[in-house]
Amino acid sequence: PKSFKARRDVLANIEKILGENSVIDIAIVTHNDDDHIGGFEFLLDTSIKINTIVFNSLQDIPDIIQNSQKQISYNQDNALKQRLLAERGIKTLCLTRDSSPLIINDITLTTITPTAEALECMLNDANVQKEREEKKRRQKQISSSKTEEIKPEEALQKIQSGQDVFVKDPSITNKSSIGLVIQCGSFSGLFLGDAHAEDVIEGLTVLGFNNHQFDVVKISHHGSERNTNIESLSFLGKTEYILCANNEKHHHPNNITLARILHLDNTPTIHLSSNNPSLLEKINDFK
C-alpha cells in the first residue's frame, strides 16, 4: 500500500498473524509500480525479518531474457533492489511463466504470468517512463475532480443487453505482473497482481490449469474494468473473489467489473481488503 494509514493497518495485521515469530519465509513484489513497491520499503524498516523476496527487478531482466540490453531506470526499483541486496542481504528470486514451481514447506507457487517476452517489452519500451508520468498526471486529475462512473443498474443492463465492450489495460508495467497459483493440500488460489486478462487465460492454459477449480481468485488490478472481462471470469468458473481496493482511486473496484461477476454468479462470495464505508455501500448497491 502507498498511503501511510494503509501501510500501518497492513503491518498491524502481519504482526498479528506472525505473532512472536516475526519471520516471513517469502514475500512477493508483483510488479514495478509505486503502489506495490512502496509498501515493501516500509516493511523493511520494521523488525520483521524476510528470508526471500520475489521481485523481477529491472536490473535482473537482462539475465531473465538472456541479453544485455540497456536498462530503463526506475528510482524505486533500484532503491528497493539496493536495500535488499546491499543493506539487508535478503535473497531475491525472479519468476516468469517458464520458471519451475516454487515449493516452500507444503505450499506450491506456480507462476502463470509474466512471460519473459513481457519483461523484455517493459525493459525495451521507451514509453515506459512516459507511461508512469502519465499515470501520475491522471491520478492528480482524478483526485482534484469528481468523476462519475456508470451506475450499478446501468452496468448490469449494459452486460445483459450485450453492449459490454471490453477495453483492455494498456499498461506495460501491469502486463509484467507476477500472477500465481498457490496450492496447499486441497486448497488452490489464484493471485493476479495487476495482470492482463488475456495473459491470465493464456498462462493458465499453457500450464494446464484450464478447467481447474480455484477456491478463491484475487481479482486483478483492484477490480479495474480493464483487467477483468466476461471471458476471463467464464474461464475461471464459479469461485470466491478477493478485491483489494477501497473505492477511493479510479472508483476501484469498477461497477462494470462487479456487474460482470454478478452476470455469471448472482450470489458471489467477495472478500474485501477494506471496510471503507463507500466501498461497502458500492457492494451493497448490487444486492
MIPALO-665797 format. One record per residue (C-alpha): x, y, z; residue number from 1. Coordinates in Angstrom, 2 decimals, decimal comma. Each point is the difference from the previous one (the first is absolute). Example, Ala and Ser with C-alpha at 12.3 -4.5 7.8 and 13.67 -1.06 7.14 Angstrom:
2
px|py|pz|num
12,30|-4,50|7,80|1
1,37|3,44|-0,66|2
//
This chain:
287
px|py|pz|num
0,00|0,00|0,00|1
1,19|3,52|-0,78|2
-1,77|2,00|2,73|3
1,38|0,07|3,54|4
-3,32|-1,01|1,59|5
-0,37|-3,00|-2,31|6
3,59|-1,07|0,70|7
-0,54|0,33|3,74|8
-3,16|-2,11|-0,14|9
1,67|-2,67|-2,14|10
3,01|-0,09|2,33|11
-2,27|-0,47|3,03|12
-1,72|-2,93|-1,71|13
3,32|-1,57|-0,99|14
1,34|0,28|3,54|15
-3,21|-1,55|1,35|16
0,28|-2,94|-2,41|17
3,72|-0,57|0,63|18
-0,23|0,29|3,77|19
3,37|-0,35|1,71|20
1,60|-1,64|-3,04|21
0,35|3,27|-1,99|22
1,48|-1,83|-2,99|23
-1,42|-0,06|-3,52|24
1,30|-2,91|-2,09|25
-0,79|1,63|-3,34|26
-1,49|3,32|-1,11|27
-1,01|0,92|-3,54|28
0,23|3,36|-1,78|29
-2,39|-0,65|-2,87|30
1,30|2,73|-2,30|31
1,85|3,26|-0,35|32
-2,55|2,58|1,09|33
-0,14|2,58|2,79|34
-3,01|-1,48|1,80|35
1,63|-3,44|0,08|36
3,66|0,83|0,69|37
-0,56|2,79|2,54|38
-1,50|-2,26|2,63|39
2,99|-2,36|-0,07|40
2,45|2,80|0,71|41
-2,15|0,86|3,01|42
0,01|-3,64|1,14|43
3,80|-0,13|-0,16|44
0,17|2,72|2,64|45
-1,78|-2,20|2,54|46
1,33|-2,79|2,22|47
-1,60|-2,66|-2,21|48
2,58|-2,24|-1,69|49
-0,54|-1,04|-3,63|50
1,98|-2,98|-1,23|51
-0,76|0,24|-3,73|52
-1,65|2,57|-2,26|53
-1,29|-0,81|-3,47|54
0,60|3,11|-2,10|55
0,56|0,32|-3,75|56
2,27|3,01|0,33|57
0,96|1,85|-3,16|58
3,61|-0,70|0,94|59
-0,66|-3,75|-0,31|60
-2,11|-0,03|-3,16|61
3,00|-0,21|-2,39|62
0,98|-3,25|1,75|63
-3,57|-1,27|-0,23|64
-0,20|0,60|-3,74|65
3,68|-0,84|-0,47|66
1,14|3,21|-1,58|67
1,76|3,15|1,14|68
-2,16|2,71|-1,46|69
-0,03|3,38|1,69|70
-2,17|0,24|3,07|71
-2,65|2,60|0,73|72
0,57|1,59|3,38|73
-2,88|0,19|2,47|74
1,10|1,67|3,19|75
-2,08|-2,09|2,38|76
0,94|-3,25|-1,77|77
3,70|0,74|0,37|78
-0,40|1,19|3,59|79
-1,85|-3,14|1,06|80
2,49|-2,28|-1,73|81
2,92|1,78|1,67|82
-1,60|-0,26|3,43|83
-0,75|-3,69|-0,44|84
3,46|-1,01|-1,16|85
2,47|2,56|1,27|86
-1,53|0,89|3,34|87
-2,06|-2,99|1,13|88
1,44|-3,00|-1,79|89
-3,49|-1,26|-0,79|90
-0,13|-2,71|-2,64|91
-1,83|1,06|-3,16|92
-1,65|-2,18|-2,62|93
-1,35|0,80|-3,46|94
-3,03|-1,85|-1,34|95
-1,55|-0,33|-3,45|96
-2,42|-2,44|-1,59|97
3,00|-2,14|-0,96|98
1,16|-0,35|3,63|99
-0,32|-3,30|1,82|100
-2,61|-0,02|2,78|101
1,33|1,35|3,28|102
-0,59|-2,28|2,99|103
0,23|1,35|3,54|104
-0,89|-2,44|2,76|105
-3,28|-1,47|-1,30|106
-0,92|2,98|-2,18|107
0,50|-0,01|-3,79|108
0,16|3,24|-1,97|109
-0,40|-0,29|-3,78|110
0,62|3,12|-2,09|111
-2,48|0,61|-2,83|112
1,13|3,53|-0,90|113
2,07|1,77|-1,21|114
1,78|-1,48|-2,98|115
3,64|0,87|-0,63|116
-1,24|1,81|-3,11|117
-2,21|2,26|2,13|118
2,98|0,93|2,18|119
2,11|0,66|-3,07|120
-2,72|2,25|-1,34|121
0,01|1,99|3,24|122
3,78|0,24|-0,02|123
0,29|1,19|-3,59|124
-3,04|2,21|-0,40|125
1,03|3,64|0,04|126
-3,55|0,94|0,95|127
0,07|-1,69|3,40|128
1,30|3,03|1,89|129
-2,47|2,18|-1,89|130
-2,75|-2,42|1,00|131
0,87|0,36|3,68|132
0,02|3,80|-0,23|133
-3,34|-0,05|-1,82|134
-1,46|-2,25|2,70|135
1,04|2,45|2,71|136
-1,52|2,86|-1,98|137
-3,31|-1,87|-0,37|138
-0,05|-0,80|3,72|139
0,37|3,70|0,83|140
-2,83|0,85|-2,37|141
-2,25|-2,66|1,52|142
0,74|1,10|3,57|143
-0,75|3,64|-0,85|144
-3,29|-0,62|-1,82|145
-3,19|-1,90|0,74|146
-0,38|-2,58|-2,74|147
-3,09|-2,11|-0,43|148
-0,10|-3,65|-0,92|149
-2,82|-2,06|-1,41|150
-2,70|-0,88|2,53|151
-0,38|-3,66|1,12|152
-3,35|-0,52|-1,73|153
1,34|1,55|-3,21|154
3,10|-2,21|0,14|155
-2,13|-3,14|0,39|156
-2,34|1,07|-2,81|157
2,96|0,70|-2,27|158
1,32|-3,52|0,45|159
-3,38|-1,70|-0,24|160
-0,74|1,82|-3,26|161
3,33|-1,03|-1,54|162
1,37|3,55|-0,08|163
2,95|-0,63|2,31|164
3,12|0,88|-1,98|165
3,24|-1,00|1,71|166
2,84|2,54|-0,33|167
3,16|-1,66|1,27|168
2,63|1,50|2,25|169
2,77|1,61|-2,12|170
2,55|0,05|2,84|171
3,31|-1,70|-0,75|172
0,93|-0,14|3,68|173
-3,29|-1,67|0,91|174
0,58|-2,55|-2,77|175
3,24|-0,93|1,79|176
-1,88|-0,97|3,19|177
0,81|-3,29|1,69|178
-3,16|-2,11|0,04|179
0,06|-3,09|2,21|180
-1,91|-3,19|0,63|181
0,51|-0,79|3,69|182
-0,77|-3,53|1,13|183
0,13|-1,63|3,43|184
-1,67|-3,34|0,61|185
-3,46|0,18|-1,55|186
0,06|3,81|-0,19|187
0,82|1,89|-3,19|188
-0,17|3,75|-0,47|189
0,77|2,30|-2,91|190
1,70|3,32|0,74|191
0,30|2,34|-2,96|192
1,74|3,24|1,00|193
-0,94|2,41|-2,80|194
0,29|-2,60|-2,80|195
-1,80|0,30|-3,33|196
-3,07|-2,19|-0,56|197
1,24|-1,61|-3,23|198
3,37|-0,83|1,59|199
-1,73|-1,69|2,94|200
-2,04|-2,22|-2,33|201
3,07|-0,87|-2,08|202
2,19|-0,73|3,02|203
-2,55|-2,24|1,67|204
-0,57|-1,88|-3,26|205
3,69|-0,50|-0,75|206
0,66|-1,30|3,52|207
-2,98|-2,36|0,03|208
-2,33|1,91|2,32|209
-2,87|0,27|-2,46|210
-3,11|-1,57|1,57|211
1,71|0,32|3,41|212
-2,26|0,82|2,94|213
1,49|2,81|2,10|214
-1,18|0,56|3,55|215
0,64|3,73|-0,31|216
1,21|2,50|-2,60|217
1,59|3,33|0,85|218
-1,45|2,22|-2,75|219
2,59|1,86|-2,06|220
0,84|3,70|0,33|221
-2,27|0,88|2,93|222
-3,08|-0,97|-2,01|223
0,70|2,23|-3,00|224
-2,39|-0,52|-2,90|225
3,04|-0,13|-2,31|226
1,48|-3,14|1,56|227
-2,99|-2,29|0,54|228
-2,44|-0,87|-2,76|229
-2,83|-2,46|-0,53|230
2,33|-2,36|-1,85|231
2,51|-0,27|2,86|232
-2,73|-0,39|2,63|233
-1,70|-2,71|-2,06|234
3,34|-1,74|-0,42|235
0,54|-0,08|3,77|236
-3,50|-1,27|0,78|237
-1,76|0,29|3,35|238
2,31|1,02|2,82|239
0,34|2,47|2,84|240
1,62|3,37|-0,62|241
2,43|2,30|1,79|242
-0,16|3,72|-0,80|243
2,93|2,13|1,19|244
-1,44|3,49|-0,38|245
-1,67|2,76|1,99|246
-2,06|1,88|-2,64|247
2,13|3,13|0,46|248
2,09|0,01|-3,20|249
-1,35|-0,64|-3,48|250
-3,23|-1,27|1,65|251
1,68|-3,38|0,48|252
-1,62|-2,47|-0,03|253
-1,86|1,30|-3,05|254
-3,74|-0,62|-0,21|255
0,45|-1,68|-3,37|256
2,35|-2,55|1,60|257
-2,50|-0,73|2,76|258
-2,78|-0,29|-2,58|259
2,07|-2,46|-2,04|260
0,44|-2,16|3,09|261
-3,71|0,15|0,81|262
-0,93|-0,80|-3,59|263
1,67|-3,39|0,43|264
-0,78|-0,57|3,70|265
-2,93|1,83|1,58|266
1,06|-0,97|3,53|267
3,80|0,38|-0,01|268
2,14|-0,14|3,13|269
2,25|3,07|-0,03|270
2,72|0,60|2,60|271
1,01|3,66|0,40|272
3,35|1,39|1,12|273
-1,62|3,19|1,26|274
-3,01|0,92|2,10|275
-0,21|3,46|-1,55|276
-3,68|1,05|0,32|277
-0,20|1,11|-3,64|278
1,31|-3,39|-1,13|279
-2,50|-1,87|2,16|280
-2,78|2,20|-1,36|281
1,12|-0,72|-3,56|282
-0,08|-3,76|0,59|283
-3,41|0,23|1,69|284
-1,39|1,94|-2,98|285
0,30|-3,20|-2,03|286
-2,00|-2,08|2,48|287
//
